[in-house]
Amino acid sequence: MGQTVRIIGAPMDYGANRRGVDMGPSAIRYAGLADELEQAGVDPVDAGDLLMPRAEERDPDASQPSEGNAKFLREVGDVCSRLSDQVAEAIDDGEFPLVLGGDHSVAIGSIRGASQAGELGVVWFDAHADLNTPETSPSGNVHGMPLAATLGRGSFGDLEWANAPGVREESIVYVGLRSIDERERELVRESEMTAFTMSDIDERGITSVVEEALGLATTGTDGIHVSLDLDWLDPKAAPGVGTPVRGGVTYREAHSALETVSTRHEREDVLRSMDVVEVNPILDERNETATLAAELTASAFGKRIL
């Protein structure tokens, strides 16, 4: 790509139900992210981490939405507002914002910031739909709500920091879904989003699915945001995640998917921003998941075997 990649750490675990994911950005850096990016031909510049209080120092119920339950909503809103500004600033400066999470609720800030530059498509590599609202969530954990927040659904419609006006439902594409609760299933079916499940990948192959996903996300948009949740992979390949689900993509399928993203970008300059989330070093084995996160990110930026 030959561009500057601004690494922004968002060590937030307010949205998760298990502690430890706040150490994800450090673990990914320690795994050699900068070296991997340099080998991919880009220039990494580390902007450091957003500062935030520890979850143990805050009351999860101090601020609640108009309806339903969303834990640490005030803290999530503060972090995502600041992250949105940093992402937008990176794009304005001609750099590529790469956000390291933290739990998946950081994507609310990533996507809102990236959408300031125009219409934005979203490719969501994840085992989960993350489409619950405070009204439908069985847990109140915001890392299961980022796409609902982005679209202003439910009580998120009252929260300006959550909504990304430049993102339309039909420009959001899931890749690799395999764990969805009953209410989310209804919400996905009723929406204009496109969802490719693990069954689609089994039947068609990863490259075919990702190519179609990219085609849908780039139709009528000015660029795309890629959100990579490490629980998208099978736990055998990525054990260090908070919500592992058996039957995910393999190590090689994951690389192939991100290489397909890179190929599309090299051809059409479509990739505007990316976040890599849900690495939990406490649950990891020899920093294996963080290392994989660094490698997959490099694949998205053009690193190849040959």
C-alpha positions as CSV (number, residue, x, y, z in Angstrom):
1,M,0.0,0.0,0.0
2,G,2.9,2.4,0.6
3,Q,1.0,4.5,3.2
4,T,1.3,5.5,6.8
5,V,-0.7,3.5,9.2
6,R,-1.6,5.2,12.5
7,I,-2.0,2.7,15.3
8,I,-4.5,3.8,17.9
9,G,-4.9,1.7,21.0
10,A,-8.3,1.5,22.6
11,P,-7.7,-0.7,25.7
12,M,-11.4,-0.8,26.7
13,D,-13.1,-3.6,28.5
14,Y,-16.2,-1.8,29.6
15,G,-18.3,-3.6,27.0
16,A,-17.2,-7.2,27.8
17,N,-18.3,-9.6,30.5
18,R,-14.7,-10.8,31.3
19,R,-11.7,-8.7,32.3
20,G,-8.5,-8.9,30.4
21,V,-9.3,-7.7,26.9
22,D,-8.0,-4.3,27.9
23,M,-4.5,-5.7,27.6
24,G,-5.2,-6.7,24.0
25,P,-3.5,-3.7,22.4
26,S,-0.3,-4.2,24.3
27,A,-0.3,-7.9,23.5
28,I,-0.7,-7.3,19.8
29,R,2.1,-4.8,19.8
30,Y,4.3,-7.2,21.7
31,A,3.6,-9.8,19.1
32,G,5.4,-7.8,16.5
33,L,2.7,-5.8,14.8
34,A,5.0,-3.0,13.7
35,D,7.4,-5.4,12.1
36,E,4.6,-7.2,10.4
37,L,3.3,-4.0,9.0
38,E,6.7,-2.9,7.8
39,Q,7.1,-6.2,6.0
40,A,3.7,-5.5,4.3
41,G,5.2,-2.3,2.9
42,V,3.5,0.3,5.1
43,D,4.9,2.7,7.6
44,P,3.4,2.2,11.1
45,V,3.2,5.2,13.4
46,D,2.0,4.4,16.9
47,A,-0.2,7.0,18.5
48,G,-0.3,5.2,21.8
49,D,-3.4,4.3,23.8
50,L,-6.4,6.3,24.8
51,L,-6.4,6.8,28.5
52,M,-9.4,5.4,30.5
53,P,-10.2,4.5,34.1
54,R,-10.2,0.8,35.1
55,A,-13.7,-0.8,35.1
56,E,-13.3,-1.6,38.7
57,E,-13.2,2.1,39.5
58,R,-16.6,2.7,37.9
59,D,-20.2,1.8,38.6
60,P,-21.6,-0.1,35.6
61,D,-25.1,1.1,36.2
62,A,-24.4,4.7,36.9
63,S,-25.7,5.8,33.5
64,Q,-28.4,3.9,31.7
65,P,-30.2,4.4,28.4
66,S,-33.8,5.6,28.2
67,E,-34.9,2.0,28.0
68,G,-33.2,-1.3,28.6
69,N,-29.8,-2.1,30.1
70,A,-26.3,-1.2,28.9
71,K,-23.5,-1.5,31.4
72,F,-20.8,1.2,31.6
73,L,-22.7,3.3,29.0
74,R,-21.2,6.6,30.1
75,E,-17.7,5.2,29.9
76,V,-18.2,3.5,26.6
77,G,-19.6,6.8,25.2
78,D,-16.6,8.8,26.5
79,V,-14.0,6.4,24.9
80,C,-15.9,6.1,21.6
81,S,-16.3,9.8,21.3
82,R,-12.5,10.3,21.7
83,L,-11.7,7.4,19.5
84,S,-14.0,8.7,16.8
85,D,-12.1,12.0,16.8
86,Q,-8.8,10.3,16.5
87,V,-9.9,8.1,13.6
88,A,-11.3,11.1,11.8
89,E,-8.2,13.1,12.4
90,A,-6.0,10.3,11.0
91,I,-8.0,10.1,7.8
92,D,-7.9,13.9,7.5
93,D,-4.1,13.8,7.8
94,G,-3.9,11.2,5.0
95,E,-3.1,8.3,7.3
96,F,-4.8,5.0,7.7
97,P,-6.4,4.5,11.2
98,L,-5.8,1.0,12.7
99,V,-7.6,0.6,16.0
100,L,-6.5,-2.1,18.4
101,G,-9.1,-3.2,21.0
102,G,-10.2,-3.8,23.6
103,D,-13.7,-5.3,23.3
104,H,-15.8,-4.9,20.2
105,S,-17.7,-1.9,21.4
106,V,-14.7,0.2,20.3
107,A,-16.0,-0.3,16.8
108,I,-18.7,2.3,17.6
109,G,-16.0,4.9,17.7
110,S,-13.9,3.5,14.8
111,I,-16.9,3.4,12.4
112,R,-18.3,6.8,13.5
113,G,-14.9,8.4,13.0
114,A,-14.3,6.8,9.6
115,S,-17.8,7.7,8.4
116,Q,-17.0,11.4,8.7
117,A,-15.1,11.2,5.4
118,G,-18.1,9.9,3.4
119,E,-20.4,7.0,2.9
120,L,-18.9,3.9,4.5
121,G,-19.4,0.2,4.0
122,V,-18.6,-2.3,6.8
123,V,-17.3,-5.8,6.6
124,W,-17.8,-7.6,9.9
125,F,-15.6,-10.6,10.5
126,D,-17.2,-12.1,13.6
127,A,-18.8,-15.2,15.1
128,H,-21.5,-12.9,16.5
129,A,-24.0,-10.4,15.0
130,D,-23.5,-7.7,17.7
131,L,-26.9,-6.3,16.8
132,N,-28.6,-6.3,20.2
133,T,-29.9,-3.0,21.6
134,P,-30.2,-2.2,25.3
135,E,-33.8,-3.3,25.0
136,T,-33.0,-6.7,23.6
137,S,-29.7,-7.6,25.1
138,P,-29.8,-10.5,27.6
139,S,-26.6,-9.3,29.3
140,G,-26.3,-5.6,29.0
141,N,-22.8,-6.0,27.6
142,V,-22.2,-3.3,25.0
143,H,-19.7,-5.4,23.0
144,G,-22.8,-7.3,21.8
145,M,-24.4,-4.0,20.5
146,P,-21.9,-2.0,18.3
147,L,-23.7,-2.4,15.0
148,A,-27.1,-1.5,16.7
149,A,-25.4,1.6,18.0
150,T,-23.9,2.5,14.7
151,L,-27.3,2.3,13.1
152,G,-29.0,4.3,15.9
153,R,-31.3,1.4,16.8
154,G,-33.4,1.4,19.9
155,S,-32.3,3.8,22.7
156,F,-29.0,4.3,20.8
157,G,-30.9,6.6,18.6
158,D,-30.8,9.2,21.4
159,L,-27.0,9.1,21.6
160,E,-25.1,11.2,19.1
161,W,-21.7,9.6,19.9
162,A,-23.0,6.2,18.9
163,N,-24.5,6.9,15.5
164,A,-22.6,6.8,12.2
165,P,-24.9,8.7,9.7
166,G,-22.6,7.7,6.7
167,V,-23.4,4.0,7.2
168,R,-26.5,2.3,5.6
169,E,-27.8,-1.1,6.5
170,E,-27.4,-2.4,3.0
171,S,-23.7,-1.6,3.1
172,I,-23.0,-3.8,6.2
173,V,-21.9,-7.4,5.5
174,Y,-21.3,-10.1,8.0
175,V,-18.8,-12.8,7.2
176,G,-18.7,-16.1,9.3
177,L,-21.6,-15.8,11.7
178,R,-22.2,-18.8,13.8
179,S,-23.5,-17.7,17.2
180,I,-26.7,-15.6,17.2
181,D,-29.4,-15.4,19.8
182,E,-33.0,-15.7,18.8
183,R,-33.9,-12.0,18.9
184,E,-30.8,-11.1,16.9
185,R,-31.6,-13.7,14.3
186,E,-34.9,-11.9,13.7
187,L,-33.2,-8.5,13.6
188,V,-30.7,-9.7,11.0
189,R,-33.4,-11.3,8.8
190,E,-35.6,-8.1,9.0
191,S,-32.7,-5.8,8.1
192,E,-31.1,-4.9,4.8
193,M,-27.7,-6.2,5.9
194,T,-26.2,-9.2,4.2
195,A,-25.1,-12.2,6.4
196,F,-22.8,-14.9,5.3
197,T,-22.6,-17.7,7.9
198,M,-20.0,-20.4,8.4
199,S,-22.2,-22.7,6.3
200,D,-21.8,-20.3,3.4
201,I,-18.1,-20.5,3.8
202,D,-18.2,-24.3,4.0
203,E,-20.3,-24.5,0.8
204,R,-18.6,-21.8,-1.3
205,G,-15.1,-21.3,0.1
206,I,-13.7,-18.3,1.9
207,T,-12.5,-16.4,-1.1
208,S,-15.8,-16.4,-3.0
209,V,-17.7,-15.3,0.1
210,V,-15.3,-12.4,1.0
211,E,-15.2,-11.2,-2.6
212,E,-19.0,-11.0,-2.7
213,A,-19.0,-9.3,0.7
214,L,-16.5,-6.7,-0.5
215,G,-18.6,-6.1,-3.6
216,L,-21.7,-5.4,-1.5
217,A,-19.9,-3.2,1.0
218,T,-18.3,-1.1,-1.7
219,T,-21.5,-0.6,-3.7
220,G,-22.6,3.1,-3.4
221,T,-19.9,3.9,-0.7
222,D,-16.7,5.9,-0.7
223,G,-14.7,3.2,1.2
224,I,-15.0,0.4,3.7
225,H,-14.2,-0.3,7.3
226,V,-13.1,-3.8,8.2
227,S,-13.8,-5.0,11.8
228,L,-11.9,-8.2,12.8
229,D,-13.0,-9.9,15.9
230,L,-10.6,-12.7,16.8
231,D,-13.4,-14.9,18.0
232,W,-14.2,-15.2,14.3
233,L,-11.6,-17.9,14.2
234,D,-11.9,-21.3,15.6
235,P,-10.7,-21.4,19.2
236,K,-8.1,-24.0,18.2
237,A,-6.4,-21.2,16.2
238,A,-7.3,-18.3,18.5
239,P,-7.8,-19.5,22.1
240,G,-7.3,-16.0,23.7
241,V,-10.8,-14.5,23.3
242,G,-13.6,-13.9,25.7
243,T,-16.4,-15.5,23.8
244,P,-15.0,-18.5,21.9
245,V,-17.4,-20.5,19.7
246,R,-16.4,-23.8,18.1
247,G,-16.5,-24.1,14.3
248,G,-14.9,-20.9,13.2
249,V,-12.6,-20.3,10.3
250,T,-9.1,-21.9,10.2
251,Y,-5.8,-20.1,10.3
252,R,-5.4,-20.4,6.6
253,E,-8.9,-19.3,5.8
254,A,-8.5,-16.2,7.9
255,H,-5.3,-15.2,6.1
256,S,-7.0,-15.9,2.7
257,A,-9.9,-13.6,3.7
258,L,-7.6,-10.7,4.7
259,E,-5.5,-11.2,1.6
260,T,-8.6,-10.9,-0.4
261,V,-9.4,-7.6,1.3
262,S,-5.9,-6.4,0.5
263,T,-6.1,-7.5,-3.2
264,R,-9.4,-5.5,-3.6
265,H,-7.8,-2.5,-2.0
266,E,-4.7,-2.6,-4.2
267,R,-7.1,-2.7,-7.2
268,E,-9.6,-0.1,-6.1
269,D,-8.3,1.8,-3.0
270,V,-11.4,0.9,-1.0
271,L,-10.1,0.3,2.5
272,R,-10.5,3.3,4.8
273,S,-10.1,2.0,8.3
274,M,-9.8,-1.2,10.4
275,D,-10.1,-2.4,13.9
276,V,-8.8,-5.6,15.5
277,V,-10.6,-6.6,18.7
278,E,-11.3,-9.0,21.5
279,V,-7.8,-10.4,22.1
280,N,-7.6,-11.4,25.8
281,P,-4.1,-12.3,26.9
282,I,-5.3,-13.7,30.2
283,L,-7.1,-16.5,28.2
284,D,-4.4,-16.9,25.6
285,E,-1.6,-19.5,25.2
286,R,1.9,-18.1,24.7
287,N,0.5,-14.9,23.1
288,E,-0.7,-17.0,20.2
289,T,-3.9,-15.1,19.5
290,A,-2.2,-11.7,19.6
291,T,0.5,-13.0,17.2
292,L,-2.2,-14.2,14.9
293,A,-3.9,-10.8,15.1
294,A,-0.7,-9.1,14.1
295,E,-0.2,-11.5,11.2
296,L,-3.7,-11.1,9.9
297,T,-3.5,-7.4,10.1
298,A,-0.4,-7.5,7.9
299,S,-2.2,-9.7,5.4
300,A,-4.9,-7.0,5.1
301,F,-2.1,-4.6,4.2
302,G,-0.6,-6.7,1.6
303,K,1.9,-9.1,3.2
304,R,2.2,-12.3,1.1
305,I,4.2,-15.5,1.1
306,L,5.6,-14.5,-2.3
